[in-house]
Amino acid sequence: MGNNPLENRIHDIFNALRNPPDLKIRYMHKDEICLVHMEGIVDLNLCQESVIKPLLNLHSDNLTLLSIVNSLTAMKITIQNKESDIPNLLLNGSLIILENKSKQFLEIKLDKFDKRDINSPDLEVTLRGPKDGFIEDLSTNRSLIRRRLKSENLTIVSLKLGKYSNISAEIYYMDGIADPNLVIQIIDRIKKMKINYITDSSFIEKFLDRRKLKILPIIQNTQRPDTVASNLVEGRLAISVDGSPDVLILPAVFWQFMESPEDYYDLPIFIFFVKFLRLFSFFFSITLPSIYVAVTTFHWGLIPTKLLISFASARSGVPYPIILEVLLLEFVFEVLREAGLRFPKNVGQVISIVGALVIGEAAVQAGLVSAPTVIIVAFTGITSYIVPKYSFGSSARLLRFPLLVTSAIAGLPGLLLSFTVILAHFINTTSFGISYMSPISKVHGRSIKRWLLSIGNKEE
């Protein structure tokens, strides 16, 4: 070691960070003070103007931490005592100033992490209403929420998550509106998370959802600030994680997943029609293939004669039972759906459409499937996309398959029995103590009216 006492402290910092090449050191005032920062995550322009220039003008006669603080023009300056925190502070974008005669040190927040611009969310497209969406920066997302909720009741709880990632997370709720017991419960659960690494809010979602059978999502995720603001006003909690554009909203119930942010910006009579259209489409998206299999396998008498002849003619060359035909087309449709998501954006939709047309036409011509079955499966796939929330739609589409199996075994009675079991599961599911089908399961006229017409929250 050298004669300068600061060198021991610098050596400890290097050892704690495993001698990183991007750790930068600068001595000033005859090695009486030392500036330490990580290259690439500190705003060097701001550092030059608010730290370096004032320090160059500072006299060395009476150099103390207090005199250094008084000379700096930076906004976020904190005197710290615990030197073991220095590695973590450096990795979070802080500039550290060590002074030769003091065991304390200065932390100056000058972080500058690269981030993308604010743009419209891809999965929550609307024709009317705001177009801004969350990004991967926690402070930006916080400002988007505060822009819409300028209230002193908006409460934010900050946490650090992950042993190695040490990522920042924030819990939002409206004091006086949100359930205090739920707030305490969620905060305690998140604090008890024992996880090494976290990069996205989905880690928290999986941890909070402790159900064994996770078919229905009980936590909503969104990239729209207006959706978060409206849910906070309704008494729900929001969880945001640094590095993730998806904000979690809880508790979430079935009717939330049938809503679109655009509902609050259109005429109530039109939204009333659209919401019923979504409900009917959701019903057919999980039952239509099963109804088709049950009727064409067991209940021919329910089909008009001319249509029955058409069905029989179309299936005359198909060599296997109709249930296998439907399952084959469902498998092909799911493959095309996933392939369309993974293809490059410019060609994904084209490949999906052309692939469906070419494969469907070729399969019919080859006698592998019948044209009516192609129509049923294609219409079912289209109706599944009318659900505004992708996470719920992707989970609910799995319900088609148990309904298909029971319909192939027992016809319409089997379909009715399996659908009743699924409906009972919907009703018995709870989302953090709230019935999943509320307010319908517990009739509340004002809540039902607000959901049907999307008239917003009026002051009571």
C-alpha positions in Angstrom: 0.0 0.0 0.0 1.0 3.6 -0.5 1.3 6.4 2.1 -2.1 7.8 1.3 -4.8 6.4 3.8 -7.4 6.6 1.0 -5.7 3.8 -0.9 -6.7 1.2 1.7 -10.3 2.2 1.3 -10.1 2.2 -2.5 -8.4 -1.2 -2.3 -11.3 -2.6 -0.2 -13.8 -1.2 -2.8 -12.0 -2.9 -5.7 -11.9 -6.2 -3.8 -15.6 -6.0 -2.9 -16.4 -5.5 -6.6 -13.9 -8.2 -7.8 -11.6 -5.6 -9.5 -13.9 -4.4 -12.2 -12.4 -2.7 -15.3 -15.1 0.0 -15.3 -14.5 1.3 -11.8 -13.0 4.7 -12.2 -10.9 6.6 -9.6 -9.9 10.3 -9.5 -7.8 12.0 -6.8 -8.1 15.7 -6.2 -6.6 18.4 -4.0 -3.2 16.7 -3.5 -4.9 13.3 -2.9 -7.0 14.6 0.0 -10.2 13.6 -1.6 -11.1 10.8 -4.1 -14.0 10.4 -6.5 -15.2 6.9 -7.3 -17.8 5.9 -9.9 -18.7 3.1 -12.4 -18.1 4.0 -16.0 -21.2 4.0 -18.3 -23.9 4.5 -15.6 -23.0 7.9 -14.4 -24.0 11.2 -16.2 -20.5 12.6 -16.9 -21.8 15.9 -18.1 -23.7 16.5 -14.9 -20.8 15.3 -12.9 -18.5 17.8 -14.6 -20.8 20.7 -14.1 -22.1 20.0 -10.6 -19.2 18.2 -9.0 -15.8 18.6 -10.7 -15.9 22.3 -11.4 -17.0 23.3 -7.9 -14.3 21.0 -6.4 -11.7 22.6 -8.5 -12.7 26.0 -7.2 -12.6 24.8 -3.6 -9.7 25.9 -1.4 -7.6 23.1 0.2 -6.9 24.9 3.5 -10.0 23.8 5.3 -11.1 20.7 3.4 -13.9 18.8 5.2 -17.0 16.8 4.0 -19.2 19.7 5.1 -17.2 22.2 3.0 -17.4 19.9 0.1 -21.2 19.6 0.4 -21.6 23.3 0.6 -19.5 23.8 -2.6 -21.4 21.3 -4.8 -24.4 22.2 -6.9 -25.7 18.6 -7.4 -29.2 18.0 -6.1 -29.0 14.6 -4.5 -26.2 14.6 -1.9 -26.2 12.3 1.1 -23.6 11.9 3.9 -23.2 8.2 4.5 -21.5 6.3 7.3 -21.5 2.6 6.3 -18.6 1.9 3.9 -19.9 -1.6 3.2 -22.8 0.0 1.2 -20.4 1.7 -1.2 -20.3 -1.2 -3.8 -24.1 -1.3 -4.0 -24.3 2.5 -4.3 -21.8 2.5 -7.1 -23.7 -0.2 -9.0 -26.8 1.9 -8.7 -25.2 4.8 -10.5 -24.0 7.0 -7.5 -20.8 9.0 -7.4 -18.8 8.4 -4.2 -16.5 11.1 -2.7 -14.0 9.9 0.0 -12.2 12.4 2.2 -8.8 11.7 3.7 -9.6 12.8 7.3 -13.2 11.4 7.6 -14.6 7.9 7.9 -17.8 9.2 6.4 -18.3 9.6 2.7 -20.6 11.5 0.2 -23.1 9.8 -2.1 -24.2 11.8 -5.1 -27.0 10.4 -7.3 -25.8 10.9 -10.9 -27.2 7.7 -12.5 -27.8 7.7 -16.2 -29.0 4.3 -17.4 -30.0 4.0 -21.1 -33.7 3.8 -21.7 -36.1 3.8 -24.6 -38.6 6.5 -25.4 -42.2 6.5 -24.2 -44.5 5.0 -26.8 -47.9 3.2 -27.1 -48.1 -0.3 -25.7 -48.3 -3.0 -28.4 -50.8 -5.3 -26.6 -53.2 -2.6 -25.4 -53.9 -0.6 -28.5 -56.8 1.9 -28.3 -58.3 4.3 -30.9 -59.2 6.9 -28.2 -57.5 7.9 -25.0 -53.8 8.4 -24.0 -51.1 6.8 -26.1 -48.3 6.8 -23.6 -47.1 3.6 -22.0 -44.7 2.4 -19.3 -41.1 1.7 -20.1 -38.2 -0.1 -18.3 -37.3 2.9 -16.1 -38.9 3.0 -12.6 -38.7 6.8 -12.2 -40.3 7.4 -15.6 -43.1 5.0 -14.8 -43.6 6.7 -11.4 -43.9 10.1 -13.1 -46.5 8.8 -15.5 -48.6 7.7 -12.6 -48.2 10.9 -10.6 -49.1 12.9 -13.7 -52.6 11.4 -13.5 -53.0 11.2 -9.7 -51.9 14.5 -8.2 -53.1 13.5 -4.8 -51.4 13.4 -1.4 -53.3 10.2 -0.8 -51.1 8.3 -3.3 -48.7 6.3 -1.2 -45.6 4.6 -2.6 -43.6 2.0 -0.7 -40.1 1.3 -2.0 -38.4 -2.1 -1.7 -35.1 -3.8 -2.9 -35.5 -7.3 -4.3 -33.1 -10.0 -5.3 -29.9 -11.0 -3.6 -27.8 -10.4 -6.7 -30.0 -8.1 -8.8 -30.9 -5.8 -5.9 -33.5 -4.3 -8.1 -35.9 -1.5 -7.0 -39.6 -2.1 -6.7 -42.5 0.1 -5.7 -46.0 -0.6 -4.4 -48.6 2.0 -5.1 -52.0 2.5 -3.3 -54.4 5.2 -2.4 -54.4 5.8 1.3 -58.0 5.8 2.6 -59.3 3.9 -0.4 -57.3 0.7 -0.5 -57.9 -2.0 2.1 -55.2 -1.5 4.8 -55.1 -5.2 5.7 -54.5 -6.1 2.0 -51.7 -3.5 1.8 -50.0 -4.9 4.8 -50.4 -8.5 3.6 -48.9 -7.7 0.1 -46.0 -5.7 1.5 -45.1 -8.5 4.0 -45.3 -11.2 1.3 -43.0 -9.3 -1.0 -40.5 -8.6 1.7 -40.3 -12.3 2.4 -39.3 -13.1 -1.1 -36.1 -15.1 -1.1 -34.9 -14.9 -4.7 -31.4 -14.4 -6.1 -32.3 -12.6 -9.3 -35.3 -10.6 -10.5 -35.7 -8.8 -13.8 -39.4 -8.5 -14.4 -42.6 -8.0 -12.4 -43.7 -11.5 -13.5 -41.4 -12.9 -10.8 -43.5 -11.1 -8.1 -46.7 -12.3 -9.8 -45.7 -15.9 -9.6 -44.6 -15.5 -5.9 -47.8 -13.8 -4.8 -50.1 -16.3 -6.6 -49.8 -19.3 -4.2 -52.7 -21.3 -5.7 -51.9 -24.9 -6.7 -54.2 -24.8 -9.7 -53.3 -21.6 -11.6 -55.7 -21.6 -14.6 -57.2 -18.2 -14.1 -55.0 -15.2 -13.5 -55.8 -13.2 -10.3 -53.3 -10.5 -11.0 -53.6 -8.1 -14.0 -50.6 -6.7 -15.8 -50.7 -3.6 -17.9 -48.4 -1.1 -19.6 -50.9 1.7 -19.6 -50.6 4.5 -16.9 -54.3 5.4 -17.2 -55.3 1.8 -16.4 -53.1 1.9 -13.3 -54.5 5.2 -12.2 -58.2 4.2 -12.6 -57.5 0.9 -10.6 -55.7 2.7 -7.8 -58.7 5.0 -7.4 -60.9 1.9 -7.2 -58.9 0.7 -4.2 -56.5 -1.7 -5.9 -52.7 -2.0 -5.5 -50.1 -1.6 -8.2 -46.6 -3.0 -8.2 -43.9 -1.7 -10.5 -40.4 -3.1 -10.9 -37.3 -1.3 -12.3 -36.4 -2.8 -15.7 -40.0 -4.0 -16.5 -42.7 -2.1 -18.5 -45.4 -4.3 -17.0 -47.1 -3.0 -13.9 -49.1 -5.5 -11.7 -52.6 -4.7 -10.5 -54.3 -6.6 -7.7 -56.7 -8.0 -6.7 -58.0 -8.7 -10.3 -61.4 -10.3 -11.0 -63.0 -11.7 -14.1 -64.7 -8.6 -15.2 -61.5 -6.6 -15.3 -60.1 -8.9 -18.0 -63.2 -8.1 -20.1 -62.5 -4.4 -20.0 -60.5 -2.3 -22.4 -59.0 1.1 -21.5 -61.0 2.5 -24.4 -64.3 1.7 -22.7 -64.1 4.8 -20.6 -63.6 7.0 -23.6 -66.6 5.9 -25.8 -70.4 6.4 -25.4 -72.0 4.2 -22.7 -74.6 2.6 -25.0 -71.9 1.5 -27.4 -69.7 0.1 -24.6 -72.8 -1.8 -23.3 -73.1 -3.5 -26.6 -69.3 -4.2 -27.0 -69.0 -5.8 -23.5 -71.9 -8.2 -24.2 -70.2 -9.0 -27.5 -67.0 -9.8 -25.7 -68.8 -12.0 -23.2 -70.6 -14.0 -26.0 -67.3 -14.2 -27.9 -65.5 -15.5 -24.9 -68.2 -18.1 -24.3 -68.0 -19.4 -27.9 -64.2 -19.3 -27.9 -64.1 -22.1 -25.3 -67.3 -24.0 -26.2 -67.9 -23.8 -30.0 -65.6 -26.7 -31.0 -67.1 -28.8 -28.2 -70.6 -28.0 -29.4 -69.6 -28.9 -32.9 -68.1 -32.2 -31.9 -71.0 -33.2 -29.6 -73.7 -32.4 -32.2 -72.0 -34.0 -35.2 -71.0 -37.1 -33.2 -74.1 -37.8 -31.0 -76.9 -35.4 -31.9 -77.4 -35.5 -35.6 -81.1 -34.8 -35.2 -80.4 -31.2 -34.1 -78.9 -30.4 -37.5 -81.2 -29.3 -40.3 -81.4 -32.0 -43.1 -79.7 -29.9 -45.8 -76.9 -28.8 -43.5 -76.5 -32.4 -42.3 -76.1 -33.6 -45.9 -73.5 -30.9 -46.5 -71.6 -32.0 -43.4 -71.7 -35.6 -44.3 -70.5 -34.9 -47.9 -67.6 -32.7 -46.6 -66.5 -35.5 -44.1 -66.9 -38.4 -46.5 -63.2 -38.5 -47.3 -61.8 -37.8 -43.8 -60.3 -41.1 -42.4 -60.5 -40.5 -38.7 -63.1 -39.4 -36.0 -64.1 -35.8 -35.8 -62.5 -35.3 -32.4 -59.1 -36.1 -33.8 -59.8 -33.7 -36.7 -60.6 -30.8 -34.4 -57.6 -31.5 -32.1 -55.3 -31.6 -35.2 -56.6 -28.3 -36.4 -56.4 -26.8 -32.9 -52.8 -27.9 -32.7 -52.0 -26.4 -36.1 -53.7 -23.1 -35.1 -51.7 -22.9 -31.9 -48.5 -23.5 -33.8 -49.3 -20.7 -36.2 -50.2 -18.4 -33.4 -46.9 -19.0 -31.6 -44.9 -18.8 -34.8 -46.6 -15.5 -35.6 -45.4 -14.1 -32.3 -41.8 -15.3 -32.7 -41.4 -14.2 -36.4 -39.8 -10.8 -37.1 -42.5 -8.1 -36.7 -42.5 -7.2 -40.4 -43.3 -10.7 -41.6 -45.0 -12.3 -38.6 -48.6 -11.4 -39.6 -48.1 -12.2 -43.3 -46.6 -15.6 -42.5 -49.5 -16.4 -40.1 -52.2 -15.4 -42.6 -50.6 -17.0 -45.6 -49.7 -20.1 -43.6 -53.3 -20.6 -42.4 -54.8 -20.1 -45.8 -52.3 -22.4 -47.6 -52.3 -25.1 -45.0 -56.1 -25.0 -44.5 -56.8 -25.2 -48.2 -54.3 -27.9 -48.8 -55.6 -30.0 -45.9 -59.1 -29.8 -47.2 -58.1 -30.7 -50.8 -56.1 -33.7 -49.5 -59.0 -34.9 -47.5 -57.2 -34.7 -44.1 -59.8 -32.3 -42.6 -63.3 -31.1 -43.7 -64.2 -27.5 -44.6 -66.8 -27.1 -41.8 -64.2 -28.1 -39.2 -61.7 -25.5 -40.6 -64.4 -22.8 -40.3 -65.3 -23.7 -36.7 -61.7 -23.8 -35.5 -60.8 -20.6 -37.4 -63.8 -18.7 -36.0 -63.0 -20.0 -32.5 -59.4 -18.7 -32.8 -60.7 -15.3 -34.0 -63.2 -15.0 -31.1 -60.4 -15.7 -28.6 -58.7 -12.5 -29.6 -61.6 -10.3 -28.7 -60.6 -10.6 -25.0 -58.8 -7.3 -24.3 -56.3 -8.8 -21.8 -53.8 -11.2 -23.5 -52.8 -12.9 -20.3 -56.4 -13.9 -19.6 -57.1 -14.9 -23.2 -54.1 -17.2 -23.4 -55.0 -18.9 -20.1 -58.7 -19.3 -20.9 -58.1 -20.9 -24.3 -56.7 -24.0 -22.5 -60.3 -24.6 -21.2 -61.4 -25.7 -24.7 -59.5 -29.0 -24.5 -61.2 -30.6 -21.4 -64.6 -29.5 -22.9 -63.6 -31.1 -26.2 -62.7 -34.4 -24.5 -66.0 -34.6 -22.5 -68.0 -33.7 -25.5 -66.4 -36.5 -27.6 -67.2 -39.0 -24.8 -70.7 -38.0 -23.6 -72.0 -35.4 -26.1 -74.0 -32.4 -25.0 -74.6 -33.8 -21.4 -70.8 -34.2 -21.0 -70.3 -30.7 -22.3 -72.9 -29.3 -19.9 -71.3 -31.2 -17.0 -67.8 -30.1 -17.7 -68.9 -26.5 -18.3 -70.7 -26.5 -15.0 -67.4 -27.6 -13.3 -65.5 -24.8 -15.0 -68.2 -22.3 -14.0 -68.0 -23.5 -10.4 -64.3 -23.1 -10.5 -64.8 -19.4 -11.6 -67.2 -18.8 -8.8 -65.1 -20.5 -6.1 -61.9 -18.8 -7.1 -60.8 -15.8 -5.0 -58.4 -13.1 -5.7 -56.7 -12.1 -2.5 -59.9 -12.6 -0.5 -62.3 -11.2 -3.2 -64.7 -13.3 -5.2 -63.4 -13.8 -8.7 -66.9 -13.2 -10.2 -67.7 -10.1 -8.1 -69.8 -8.0 -8.3 -72.0 -10.6 -10.1 -71.5 -13.3 -7.5 -72.4 -10.8 -4.8 -75.0 -8.6 -6.5 -74.1 -4.9 -6.1 -76.2 -2.7 -8.4 -73.9 0.3 -8.5 -70.8 -1.8 -9.4 -72.6 -3.7 -12.1 -73.9 -0.5 -13.6 -70.4 1.0 -13.5 -68.9 -2.1 -15.3 -71.6 -2.3 -18.0 -71.5 1.3 -18.9 -67.9 2.2 -18.0 -69.1 5.5 -16.5 -66.0 5.9 -14.3 -65.8 6.8 -10.6 -68.2 9.5 -9.5 -67.7 11.2 -6.2 -70.0 9.6 -3.6 
